Amino acid sequence: MAEKRYVVGVDMGTTSTKTVVFNFEGEAMGYGQKLNPLIYPGVGRVECDGPSMIQTLYDTCKEAVASSGVDPKEIAAVSFDMFRCTMVTRDKNGGFTTPIIIWQDLRGAEMMPAMERMLADHGMTTDDLYDLCGMPLGGVNPSTKLQWVKKHLPEAYGNAVRIHTMMGLMTKAFGAEDYYDDIDDTPWLQLNGQDFQYSDKLCDAFDVDKSKLAPLKRCGEIIGEVSADVAEKTGLAVGTPLVMGTGDQQIGCLANGCIPEGIGYYCGGTAGIAAGKSMQFLRDPNRKCYVLGTPDGGYVMEGQANAAGSAFKWFRTEICKSEDMAAQTIGMSVYDFLTHEARKSLPGSNGLFFLPYLQGANTPHYEANARGTLTGMTFAHTRADIVRAVMEGICFDARDMLDAMVAGNVPDYQTVRLSGGIARSDYWCQMQADIYNRPCETVAEEEATALGCAMVAAVGAGVYRDFNEAADHMVKVTRHYEPNSDTTQRYEDAYQAWHQVYHGLSGQAFNAVKDYQEKYRN
């Protein structure tokens, strides 16, 4: 038998899937990446093609194994992470009864009033819902999407024999016997938050057939092995153990070494995710931040922004076409070009404020009708102010979440570990330290979510006894940023003004804009 030397992490992000082969010290040996087959059928709607998504998983895995040059028989195990709050319905033959409705899709928001009435009919309020499952009622949650399918596509719900998240899609595709979902990161509203099992009380309230819901497994548990058919499609060896993974942000926390209390986490990827951990049972007294489990049996309180790096990407693509061309001419990344431009402005962007709600506001406001805005423009403002305001607005949104979690009883952060695309920029990392007024750090491996999967695979396969030992070997801090005392007060004042901009538009103004968009939807 070949000596085991490697583990594989399969990271299903929102826009692309990456598979990475790592050695036991966290060094990447080979990569595979491919864009996900996303579909945008209308304003506020985002779907994914199921069969094409499965093929994407296979293709990236095969590419990673091939590019690594390792013997597949030396791979100890493979594990997974996925983008969350996504609903998948499967028929008895394994087909899809609807396109996959992913987390960014907002159609479920229309079901929230009906779900409130369903709760009331069972003697409950939305506060009771949060206390039971740890989730606020919100349009991003997959349960609202499921209710939308029940209302508008009842035949699709009736024909579904399994309803699962993207984790169920991954585990089944790689050879598990069923569409196993992760018990720590199944963000359904019909869960009991104490033990993360399905709640009969909530399933009854929302009229969800519990027998259709995917069986739950714990992160780190071996759930099957690679079959001959899957081996041919992925390049893995027959019999390679499959280890249950978890959601992209829990896995990102793991890969950033956010294992003890007091190390916060912010991932500025397509979405923005902030997280804080406690080994004690968590509930936010304000019922704003959702609570999930961690791979080591603790609790994580999270906040989610529907747009973070994607907001900056939209700004680059739609507004900064000339900068993009100029950057290409001089052989420079357009993102570096824009951050260089932002340096010409001052902290607070001379009173220009950007709300990054291009896909609605999530934690801690949960206002699906919120929209992106740029407020405070005068003739005195420059292009540099606009660029910097967009960057700062994304950071203000992140601080909003971090502060809400501390107010929700998460132990305060001695440091915040930064991940995602915006963490590649030293300038943006320092801006975050100044706005959060907390030290910030980054780790060596940029593909943090894939590394987290590899850590889970290593623990599941018995390479390391626990996640702390895995982190000692595989996680390496590389950069440290201290808050700049010359700018923190200025940023504090800017953050408070940014807050007032949001509250001034919240409700009536945002609703009017949303109504107009719906009335004249193409």
C-alpha positions in Angstrom: 0.0 0.0 0.0 1.3 3.5 -0.9 2.3 5.8 1.9 -0.2 8.5 2.4 1.3 12.0 2.0 -1.5 14.3 0.6 -5.0 15.4 1.1 -7.5 17.1 -1.3 -9.8 20.0 -0.6 -12.7 20.7 -3.0 -13.9 24.3 -2.6 -17.2 25.2 -4.2 -17.3 29.0 -4.2 -20.1 31.1 -5.6 -18.5 32.1 -8.9 -16.0 29.2 -9.3 -15.0 25.9 -7.9 -11.4 25.2 -6.9 -9.8 21.9 -6.0 -6.3 21.9 -4.4 -4.0 19.0 -3.5 -2.0 19.8 -0.3 0.7 18.0 1.5 0.4 17.5 5.3 2.2 20.8 6.0 -0.4 22.8 4.1 1.7 23.4 0.9 -0.3 23.4 -2.3 0.9 20.8 -4.8 -1.7 21.2 -7.6 -4.7 23.3 -8.5 -7.8 23.0 -10.7 -10.4 25.8 -11.1 -13.4 26.4 -13.3 -16.2 28.9 -13.4 -19.6 27.7 -12.0 -22.5 27.5 -14.4 -24.5 30.4 -13.0 -27.7 31.7 -14.7 -29.2 35.2 -14.1 -32.8 34.9 -15.3 -33.9 38.3 -14.0 -33.4 41.1 -11.5 -32.7 39.6 -8.1 -32.6 36.0 -9.4 -29.6 33.7 -9.5 -29.6 30.0 -10.4 -27.1 27.2 -11.2 -27.4 24.3 -13.6 -27.2 21.1 -11.6 -25.7 18.6 -14.0 -23.1 21.1 -15.3 -22.2 21.9 -11.7 -21.4 18.2 -11.0 -19.3 18.1 -14.1 -17.4 21.2 -12.9 -16.6 19.4 -9.6 -15.1 16.4 -11.5 -13.2 18.6 -13.9 -11.5 20.7 -11.3 -10.5 17.7 -9.2 -9.0 15.9 -12.2 -7.1 19.0 -13.2 -5.7 19.4 -9.6 -4.6 15.8 -9.3 -3.0 15.9 -12.7 -1.2 19.2 -12.2 0.1 18.1 -8.8 2.0 15.2 -10.3 1.3 13.1 -7.1 0.4 9.4 -7.1 -3.4 9.4 -6.4 -2.8 6.3 -4.2 -0.8 8.6 -1.9 -3.9 10.8 -1.2 -5.2 10.1 2.3 -8.7 11.6 1.9 -10.8 14.3 0.2 -13.2 16.8 1.9 -15.4 19.6 0.7 -16.9 23.0 1.4 -19.6 24.8 -0.4 -21.4 28.1 -0.7 -24.4 28.1 1.6 -28.0 29.1 1.9 -28.7 27.3 -1.4 -31.6 24.9 -2.1 -31.5 21.8 -4.3 -34.4 19.5 -5.0 -33.9 16.0 -6.5 -36.3 13.5 -7.9 -36.3 9.7 -7.4 -33.8 9.3 -10.3 -31.3 11.9 -9.1 -32.5 14.6 -11.4 -33.3 18.2 -10.5 -36.9 19.2 -10.1 -35.9 22.9 -10.3 -32.8 24.8 -11.3 -30.6 25.2 -8.2 -31.7 28.5 -6.5 -28.5 29.9 -4.9 -28.0 32.1 -1.9 -27.9 35.4 -3.8 -31.4 34.8 -5.3 -33.9 37.1 -3.5 -37.2 35.6 -4.7 -37.7 34.0 -1.3 -38.2 37.5 0.3 -41.8 37.6 -0.9 -42.5 34.5 1.3 -41.5 36.2 4.6 -44.9 37.6 5.5 -46.5 34.2 4.8 -43.9 32.5 6.9 -44.6 34.9 9.8 -48.3 34.0 9.5 -47.4 30.3 9.5 -45.5 30.8 12.7 -48.3 32.8 14.3 -50.8 30.0 13.4 -48.6 27.8 15.6 -48.3 30.2 18.4 -44.9 31.5 17.5 -43.2 34.8 16.5 -40.0 35.4 14.5 -38.3 35.9 17.9 -39.3 32.4 18.9 -38.0 31.2 15.5 -34.6 32.7 16.2 -34.5 31.4 19.7 -35.1 27.9 18.4 -32.9 27.7 15.4 -30.5 30.6 15.7 -31.5 32.0 12.3 -33.4 35.3 11.7 -36.1 35.1 9.1 -34.5 36.5 6.0 -34.8 36.3 2.2 -31.4 34.8 1.7 -32.2 31.7 3.8 -32.9 28.5 1.8 -36.1 28.0 3.7 -37.7 31.0 2.1 -36.6 29.7 -1.3 -38.2 26.4 -0.5 -41.5 28.1 0.4 -41.3 30.0 -2.9 -41.0 26.7 -4.8 -43.9 25.2 -2.8 -46.1 28.2 -3.8 -45.1 28.7 -7.4 -43.8 25.2 -8.4 -45.8 22.8 -6.3 -45.2 19.9 -8.7 -41.5 20.4 -8.3 -41.8 20.2 -4.5 -44.1 17.2 -4.8 -41.7 15.3 -7.1 -38.7 16.0 -4.8 -37.6 13.0 -2.7 -34.5 14.8 -1.4 -34.1 18.5 -0.5 -30.5 19.4 0.3 -27.8 22.1 0.2 -24.8 22.2 -2.1 -23.0 19.9 0.4 -25.5 17.2 -0.4 -24.8 17.7 -4.1 -21.0 17.3 -3.5 -21.1 14.3 -1.2 -23.4 12.3 -3.5 -21.5 13.3 -6.6 -18.2 12.0 -5.1 -19.7 8.6 -4.0 -21.6 8.9 -0.8 -24.7 6.7 -0.5 -27.1 9.7 0.1 -27.1 13.5 -0.3 -25.5 14.0 3.1 -25.6 17.6 4.5 -23.3 18.9 7.2 -25.0 19.0 10.7 -23.0 22.1 11.7 -23.8 24.2 8.7 -27.2 23.3 7.4 -28.8 26.8 7.5 -32.4 25.7 7.3 -35.0 27.5 9.5 -36.5 24.2 10.5 -33.6 23.2 12.8 -33.2 22.9 16.6 -30.2 25.1 17.3 -29.2 23.2 20.4 -28.3 20.0 18.6 -28.7 21.0 15.0 -31.2 18.3 14.3 -34.4 18.9 12.3 -37.1 20.3 14.5 -40.5 18.6 14.3 -42.1 21.8 15.7 -40.7 24.0 13.0 -41.2 21.5 10.2 -44.8 21.4 11.2 -45.1 25.2 11.3 -43.6 25.6 7.8 -45.4 22.5 6.4 -42.1 20.9 5.4 -42.0 17.1 4.9 -39.1 16.1 7.1 -38.7 12.8 5.2 -37.6 14.8 2.2 -34.7 16.6 4.0 -31.2 15.3 3.6 -29.6 13.2 6.4 -27.1 15.0 8.5 -23.5 14.0 9.1 -20.8 15.6 11.3 -17.8 17.5 9.9 -14.8 15.2 9.9 -16.8 12.0 9.7 -16.0 9.5 6.9 -19.1 9.2 4.8 -18.0 6.9 1.9 -15.2 6.3 -0.6 -14.4 7.0 -4.2 -16.0 4.5 -6.6 -14.4 3.3 -9.8 -16.8 5.5 -11.8 -15.9 8.6 -9.8 -12.2 7.8 -9.8 -12.2 7.9 -13.6 -14.0 11.3 -13.6 -11.8 12.9 -10.9 -8.4 11.3 -11.1 -8.7 10.1 -7.5 -7.8 6.6 -6.6 -10.6 4.0 -6.0 -11.3 3.7 -2.3 -10.1 7.2 -1.3 -12.1 8.1 1.9 -14.7 10.9 1.6 -14.7 13.1 4.7 -17.7 15.3 5.5 -16.9 18.9 5.2 -18.7 22.1 6.1 -19.8 25.5 4.8 -17.3 27.8 3.1 -17.1 30.2 6.0 -16.7 27.7 8.8 -14.0 26.1 6.7 -12.4 29.5 6.1 -12.3 30.2 9.8 -10.6 26.9 10.3 -8.0 27.6 7.6 -7.3 31.0 9.1 -6.6 29.5 12.5 -9.7 31.0 14.1 -10.0 28.0 16.4 -9.6 29.6 19.9 -12.0 32.3 21.1 -10.9 35.9 20.5 -9.8 35.5 16.9 -12.4 37.1 14.6 -12.7 36.5 10.9 -13.7 38.5 7.9 -13.8 37.1 4.4 -14.2 39.7 1.7 -15.0 37.4 -1.2 -18.0 37.5 -3.5 -20.0 38.0 -0.3 -18.7 39.4 2.9 -18.7 37.1 6.0 -17.8 38.1 9.5 -17.6 35.5 12.2 -16.8 35.1 15.9 -16.5 31.9 17.9 -17.5 30.8 21.4 -17.4 27.4 23.1 -20.5 28.4 24.9 -24.0 28.2 23.5 -24.7 31.5 21.6 -27.8 33.5 20.9 -27.8 37.2 19.9 -30.1 39.1 22.3 -30.9 41.4 19.5 -31.7 38.4 17.2 -29.7 39.8 14.3 -26.7 37.5 13.9 -27.2 33.9 12.9 -25.6 31.0 14.8 -24.2 27.8 13.4 -21.9 25.0 14.7 -18.1 24.7 14.3 -16.2 21.5 13.3 -14.8 21.2 16.8 -18.2 21.3 18.6 -18.3 25.1 19.4 -20.7 27.8 18.1 -20.0 30.5 15.6 -22.0 33.7 15.2 -21.9 35.1 11.8 -22.9 38.0 9.7 -23.3 38.0 6.0 -23.2 40.8 3.4 -24.7 39.8 0.1 -22.1 41.8 -1.8 -18.5 42.6 -0.8 -15.8 41.8 -3.4 -18.6 41.4 -5.9 -19.7 45.1 -5.3 -16.1 46.2 -6.1 -16.0 44.0 -9.1 -19.3 45.5 -10.4 -17.8 49.0 -9.8 -14.7 48.0 -11.8 -16.7 46.4 -14.6 -19.5 48.9 -15.1 -17.9 52.2 -14.0 -14.2 51.9 -14.4 -13.8 50.7 -18.0 -11.2 53.4 -18.8 -9.1 52.4 -15.7 -9.3 48.8 -16.8 -7.9 49.6 -20.2 -5.2 51.9 -18.7 -4.2 49.1 -16.3 -3.9 46.6 -19.1 -1.8 49.0 -21.1 0.9 49.3 -18.4 0.6 45.6 -17.4 -0.9 46.3 -14.0 -3.9 44.7 -12.2 -6.9 47.0 -12.5 -7.5 46.4 -8.8 -4.0 47.6 -8.0 -4.7 50.6 -10.3 -7.9 51.5 -8.4 -6.4 51.2 -5.0 -3.5 53.4 -6.1 -6.1 55.9 -7.2 -7.9 55.6 -3.8 -4.7 56.7 -2.0 -5.2 60.2 -3.5 -8.2 60.7 -1.3 -8.4 60.9 2.5 -9.9 58.6 5.2 -13.7 59.1 5.0 -13.4 60.0 1.2 -14.1 63.6 2.0 -17.7 62.8 3.1 -18.7 60.5 0.3 -20.4 57.3 1.5 -21.2 54.1 -0.4 -23.8 51.6 0.7 -22.8 48.2 -0.9 -26.3 46.8 -0.9 -26.4 45.7 -4.6 -28.2 42.5 -3.6 -30.1 43.8 -0.6 -28.9 44.3 3.0 -28.3 41.3 5.2 -26.8 41.2 8.7 -27.6 43.1 10.9 -30.4 44.9 9.1 -32.1 42.2 7.0 -33.7 44.6 4.5 -34.1 42.8 1.2 -35.3 46.0 -0.5 -32.1 47.9 0.4 -30.2 49.1 -2.7 -26.6 50.3 -3.3 -26.2 54.1 -3.1 -23.4 56.7 -3.3 -24.3 59.6 -1.1 -22.7 63.0 -0.4 -21.4 63.9 -3.9 -20.5 67.5 -4.6 -18.6 69.3 -7.3 -15.6 69.1 -5.0 -15.4 65.3 -5.1 -13.0 63.5 -7.3 -12.7 60.1 -8.9 -10.3 59.1 -6.2 -13.0 59.9 -3.6 -15.5 57.7 -5.4 -13.0 54.7 -5.5 -12.1 55.1 -1.9 -15.7 55.5 -0.8 -16.6 52.1 -2.5 -13.7 50.4 -0.7 -14.6 52.0 2.6 -18.3 51.2 2.3 -17.5 47.5 2.0 -15.4 47.8 5.2 -18.0 49.8 7.1 -20.5 47.0 6.3 -18.0 44.5 7.7 -17.5 46.5 10.8 -21.3 46.7 11.2 -21.4 42.9 11.4 -18.3 42.5 13.7 -19.7 45.0 16.2 -23.1 43.3 16.1 -21.6 40.0 17.0 -19.7 41.4 20.0 -23.0 43.0 21.1 -24.5 39.5 20.6 -22.2 37.9 23.3 -19.3 36.7 21.1 -16.0 37.2 23.0 -14.3 40.3 21.7 -11.6 40.0 19.2 -7.9 40.4 20.0 -7.3 40.2 16.3 -9.3 39.7 13.1 -8.0 37.3 10.4 -8.7 38.5 6.9 -9.4 36.4 3.9 -10.9 36.6 0.4 -10.0 38.6 -2.6 -9.7 42.0 -0.8 -7.2 40.6 1.7 -4.7 40.4 -1.2 -4.3 44.1 -1.0 -2.0 45.5 1.7 -3.7 48.9 1.4 -7.2 47.4 1.9 -6.0 45.3 4.8 -4.6 48.3 6.6 -7.8 50.2 5.8 -9.7 47.3 7.6 -7.5 47.5 10.7 -8.1 51.3 10.9 -11.9 51.0 10.4 -12.3 48.0 12.7 -9.9 49.6 15.2 -8.5 46.1 15.8 -5.3 44.4 14.7 -5.7 42.4 11.5 -3.7 39.4 10.1 -3.6 37.3 7.0 -2.3 33.8 6.4 0.0 32.3 3.8 -2.4 30.2 1.8 -4.7 32.4 -0.3 -6.9 29.5 -1.1 -8.0 29.3 2.5 -11.3 27.5 2.0 -9.6 24.7 0.0 -6.9 24.5 2.8 -9.6 24.2 5.4 -11.1 21.3 3.5 -7.7 19.7 3.4 -7.4 20.2 7.2 -10.7 18.4 7.7 -9.6 15.6 5.4 -6.4 15.2 7.4 -8.2 15.0 10.7 -10.8 12.7 9.3 -8.2 10.4 7.9 -6.3 10.4 11.3 -3.2 12.3 10.1 -3.8 14.8 12.9 -5.6 14.1 16.2 -7.6 17.4 16.1 -8.0 20.7 14.3 -5.6 22.5 16.7 -2.8 20.1 15.7 -3.8 20.4 12.0 -3.6 24.2 12.3 -0.1 24.0 14.0 1.1 22.2 10.9 -0.9 23.8 8.1 -1.8 27.4 9.0 0.9 30.1 8.7 0.3 33.8 9.6 2.2 36.1 7.2 1.1 39.7 7.6 0.1 41.8 10.6 -1.6 45.2 10.6 -2.0 47.5 13.6 -4.7 50.3 13.6 -3.2 53.7 12.7 -3.9 56.0 15.6 -3.8 59.0 13.1 -6.8 57.7 11.2 -9.0 55.7 13.6 -10.9 58.6 15.0 -11.6 60.0 11.6 -12.8 56.6 10.5 -15.0 56.3 13.6 -16.7 59.6 12.7 -17.1 58.4 9.1 -18.6 55.1 10.2 -21.2 56.9 12.3 -22.1 59.1 9.4 -22.3 56.0 7.1 -24.8 54.5 9.6 -27.0 57.6 9.4 -27.1 57.4 5.6 -28.4 53.9 5.8 -31.0 54.6 8.4 -32.2 57.7 6.5 -32.9 55.6 3.4 -34.1 52.5 5.2 -37.8 51.7 4.7 -39.7 54.2 2.6 -36.9 55.3 0.2 -35.6 51.8 -0.5 -39.2 50.4 -0.8 -40.0 53.1 -3.4 -37.0 52.2 -5.5 -37.7 48.4 -5.3 -41.4 49.0 -6.3 -40.3 51.0 -9.4 -37.8 48.2 -10.3 -40.4 45.5 -10.0 -43.0 47.5 -12.0 -40.7 48.0 -14.9 -38.7 44.7 -14.6 -37.4 43.6 -18.1 
